[in-house]
Amino acid sequence: MSQSMTESGLEEMRSAKNGKKARKRGQGEGSIFKRKDGRWCAVVYLGYRKGKPYKKPYYGKTRKEAADKLTAALSDLQKGIPIITERLTLAQFLKRWLEDSVKPTVRLSTYISYNQQVTKHIIPALGNIWLQKLTPQHLQTYMNAQLKAGLSATTVRYHRRLLAIALGKALKWGLVARNVASLTDTPKAKKFEIETITPEQARSFFEAIKGDRLEALFAVALSLGLRRGEALGLRWIDVDFESRTLRVSQTLQRLDHELCFSEPKTKNSKRLLALPDTLVSKLREHRTRQLEEKLAAGEHWQDTGLVFTTNAGTPIDPRNVKRKLDAILKAAKLPHCRVHDLRHFSASLMLAQGVPLKVVSDILGHCQISTTADIYTHVLPALKREAVDVMDSILTGTR
């Protein structure tokens, strides 16, 4: 017998031969024994927690299978890769992640969006899989199935990003050894091309909204590129007629069937914008109209301080803004568009008139100028052509 054979090794061999449980070795060494049901069990000992031994078992049909798993686990420990001991399904983990990590740290709208996607799509398809056993193949198959079922590539990409964020947190918490979402292929989304309007069409739109009680709202959206929620969240204290400025400081959204005020989308969304003379006039007219409605409502008026309200002073449901715009466009026989398209029209008009990309980006409240460039990339070629023509005129002395 080799001199290197240790006493614990001899005991383990005897125990294996007799089908008995081997004596536990020191911390980090691990042990192997045969269970009464005939399976082999390898155990890694990880010290004590709350005064009790902390261990991780690995099972195999043969001693070699269990031993190989033990060797791999000990190798991971030496490399600094944590051994996962907590057993959670993906559903259990995602629910914990949403409540403990997402809800306290993000905007309410983001939490609701994540929760809806997790509850409606991800958990029904993948929720029963053990978190530790989730593989890139599981997620790739899921994404392919969702695309085949009719979900857009943009939505499926959103699911992948959501899972990558969640599993990144699981990695930090020591619940998984790797982020399998980052190992999958991202579905290619069809690029949405923003529609543009001409200055003539913009003037036709202004004619169509003239006299409507929400005329100023649509004018603000088109002139300054405000998001619908930003326009509906405007308060009179945000409007300074003397300095001719407007401050975006909050947004109104329908979340979980209720109207809620929240912080703007990003830190750059909080911005101070200059008001053109035309918009100053429309807002003054709107304030006069609102004061008349307040007198007519009497004690039923609710003073919310909002610029755009119902006849009773309460916040306007975003869905009603859409309905109003649809009716105006139909009556004027103008092409249909969404309320958010007014924001796109504003940006494309400014760019087409030569307003610098950085200025447009700041007006829209984008975090990065690259975001603006990516969204309105189809408008930029014409601007580049104009810039080249200007340079040509400078060099040749022609106009």
N, C-alpha and C positions, 0 to 999 in steps of 0.2 A: 504493500500500500504506500502511496506517495506521502512524503513527509509534509507536503503542503495541504494535505487533507485535514481540515480543522475538525475539532470535536463536534461543533454544531453541524458541520456537513455530514459527519457520520450519523449523527442522530437523525438528521433530515432523511438520509437514505434509508435508515432502519424504519422510520415512521412511514415513508412512502411505501416501503415493501410490505409493511403490516397494515397499510390503509389507515394509519392513525395520524392525528394532528401533530405537526412538528412543533418543537419549542420555539417560541418567538425569539428572533434575533434582535440585535440592537437597532436603535432608531436609524432609519434610512437604509438598512440592509434588506429588509423584506423577508418573507417566509413563504413556503409552499407546503400545502397539505392536501390530502384527499378527503373529500366530504363523504358523508354517509350515503348520499345519492349517487356516488360514483364519479362526480365531477371533481376536477382539480381546482384549487383556489390558491392564488398568489396574493399576498397582502403586503402593501407598502405602509410602514408606520411613520406617521408624520408628527409625532410628539403628543402633547396633551392639550385639550381644550376643555375649559371648565372642569378640570380635575379628572377628565376621562380620556382614555386612549383615542387618538384621532388617526384613522386608517382608511385606506382605499383598497377594496378587493378587486381582483381580476379573475375571471373564470375561464376554464378551458376543458374540452373533452379529454385531453391528454395532458400529462405532466409537462411536456415540451411546449404545448400551446400556452399554458399558464405561465411557464417560465419565460417564454418569449415576451409576453405582455409585461411581466415584471421587469425584465431587462430594459424594455423600451421606456417604461415609466421611470426607472432609476436614471436612465440616460437623459430623459427630459429634465429631471430634477437637477442633474449636474450642469445642464445647459441654461438653467434658470427659467425653464418653462414650467408654469404652475400645473400641479396635478388637480384636476377638477373633481371635487367630492360631492357637491350639491346636485341632486337630480331634479331637473325642472324640464317641463315641456316648453316648447317655444311659446305656446299660448300663455302659460303661467309667467314666463319671463317677460313677455311683451306687456302684459297687464301691470306687472310690477314696475317695469321701466316707464310706462306712461304715467303712473301715479307718482313714483318716487323721483324720476329724473326729468321728464318732459313737462308735466303740469306746473311745477314750481318755477321753471326757468324760461318758458317761452310765452308768447302772446296767446291769449285764449283761443283765437282763431286757428293758430297753428296746432295747438293741442287738440282741438275739435277735429281738425282735418286729419291729423295722425290717427286719432282714435277711430274715426269713421272708416279709414282705409284698412286699419288693422282688424277691426271688428267685422267689416263687410267682406273683405277679400282674403287677407293673409291668414287669419286664424282658421277659417273654415277649410282652407286648403292645406295648411302646414302646421296647424296648432298642436296636433297630437304627436309630432316628432319630438324626441328628446333633444333638448338644446345642444347637448354635447355631441350628439350624433348627426346634427344638421350638416349637410355637405353642400358644396357648390353645385353638385348635380341636382340636389333637391330644388334649389332656388332657380337654376336654369330651366328645369322642367316646368316649374311653376310659372315663370315668366313666359315661356313659349305657349303654355296652355292658356294663360290670360289673353295673350295676343290673338290666339286662335278663337277664343270665346268672344272676341269683339272689343276688348279694351284697347284704347289708343296706346301707341308706343310711348306717348308723353306720360300717361298714367302709369304704365308699367315701369318706366324709368323712375318715376316718383316712388313707386313701391321699393325698387332696388335701393334708391338713396335712403329711404326711410329705414330699411333693414340694415343697411351699412352703418347708419348712425346708431341704431339700437344694438347691433352686435359689437360695435366699437365700445359701447358702454359695458356690454357683457364681458369683453376682454379686459377692461380696466377693473371690473369687479372680480376678476378671477373665475368667471363662470365658464369661459371657453378658452381654448388655447390659440385660436386664430379667428379672424373675421372672414367667414366664408363668402359673405356678400361681395367683398372686394375682389374675389377670385372669379366672378361671373362676367359674362359679356353684357355690355350695355346695349339695350335695344336701340336701333336707329329711329329717331323720331322725325317725322316729316316736318320740315321747317314751315312755320306759319308765316305767310307773307302778308304784311300789313297793307291794307288798302289806303290809298291817298285820295285827296280831293283837291280840286283847283281853287284858286281864290274866288272865282265866279261861283262855284258851288258853295263855298263857305258863306258868301254874301246871300245866296238864295236861302241857306239855312237860317241865317239871321233874320231874314224877312219872314220866314215861316214861323219862328218862335215869337215874333213881335206881338206884344199884348197879352201873352200867356202869363199866368201867375208864377210860373217857374222859368220865365224867360231869362232871368238873371242867373239861375243855376246852370242852364245849358250854355249860356254865354261864358260863364266862368270856366266850365269844363272845356269848351273849345278854345277859348283865348289863352288859358294858362295851363291846360293839360292836366287838370286835377283829376284824381281818381274819383269815382262816384262816392265812395265812403268819405273821402276827404272833403268833398263839396258839402255833403249832408252833415258833416261834423263841424262846419264853420260856425263860429259865434260872432256876434257883433263886436265883441272886444278884440277879435282877431283882425278886424277891418279898421284901418286908420285912413280916414278921408283926407286929413291934412297932409300927411306924408305920401298919400296914394300908394299904400302898401297893404298886403294881405298876408297873414301868417297862418300856415298850416300847422296845427298843434294837436289835433285829434281826428279820429275817424269813426264813422257810424256804420255798424254792420249788423246783420241778422245772424245770430249765433244760437244754436239750440232753440230755435223758434222764438227768440227774444231779441229785441233791439238793444245793442250794447255799444257804449263808447269805449274806445281803446286807443292805445298809442299808435301813431302812424306806422306803416309797414317796416321802415328802417330808420336809423338815426338821421340819414340824409333826407328822409321824407318830411322831417320837421324843417320847414324852410320859410323864408321871408321873400315874398314875390312883389314886384312892382306892378301897379295897376295902370293899364292904359286909360286914357280919358273916357273912351266909350264905355268901358266896364265900370268906371266910377259913376257915370251917369245912370247906368242900368241898376247899379246897387242902390243908389239914392232913390230912384223910382220904386224899387222893390221895398225899401224900408218904409216909404210912405204908404204903399199898398198894404204892407203888413200891419202898420199902425191902424189903418182903417178896419182891417179884419179883427184886430184886437178890440176895438171899440164895439164892433158888431157882436162879438162873442161874449162880451161882458164878463160875468163871473165864471163863465165856462172856459175862459182863456187860461192856459197854463204857460207861465213865463219861463221858458227854458233858456232864453238868451240866444237861441239858434237863429242863424240868418234865414234858413229855409225850413219852413214848418208847414204843418197842416193848418186848416182854418181855425183850429183850436189851440195852436201854438205848440203842439207836440211834434216830436221828430217824424220825418217822413219815411215810410217804409221804402227801402231801396227798390223793391219790386214795383211800387207804384210809379217811381221815376221812369222805369222801363216802359210801363204801360202808357204813360203820358207821352214819351218820346215816340213810341210806335204810332200813336194816334195823330201826332203832329205831322210826322213824315207821310203818313197815309193821306191825310187831308191835303197836304201840299203836293202830293204825287212825287215825292222825292224818294230816292233809293233807300231801302231799309238799312239801318245800322244799329249796333249796340251802343249803350251809353258809354262803355269803355272805348269804343271806336273814336269818340270825340277827342279823347286823350291822344290817340294815334294821329288823328287828323291835325291836331295842334302841333305836334312834333314835326310831322312831315311838311306842314306849311312853313314853319319856321326855318327848317333846313333848306327847303326849296327857295326861300327868300334870302338865303345866304347867312343866316344866323349861325355863328360858330357852334360846332358840335359840343364843346365843353359847356357853353352857355345853355344850350338846349338840355343837356344832361342835368345841369344844376336846377333848371326850372322844373323838370320832371321829377326830381328828387331821387335819381338813380345813385347808387353807391359808387359805381365806377363808370367812367366814360365808355369803356368797352361794352357795357351792357346796352347803352344807347346805340352805339355803332353796330352791334350785332342785330338789334331789333330793326333798325332802320337802314340796314345795309343796302337795300334796293334803291334808296333815295340818294345815297352817296355818289354813285357813278356819275350822275348828272352834275353834281357839285364839283367833282373832280374835273369833268370836262370844262365847266365854266372857269375853274381855276387855271387850267391849261390855256384856255382862250385868252384870259386876262394877261397871263405871262407872255403869250405870243404878241398881244397888242403892245405890251410894254417894250419888248425887244425890237419889234418892227416899226413902232411908232404909228401903228394904225389903230383904228377904233373898231 
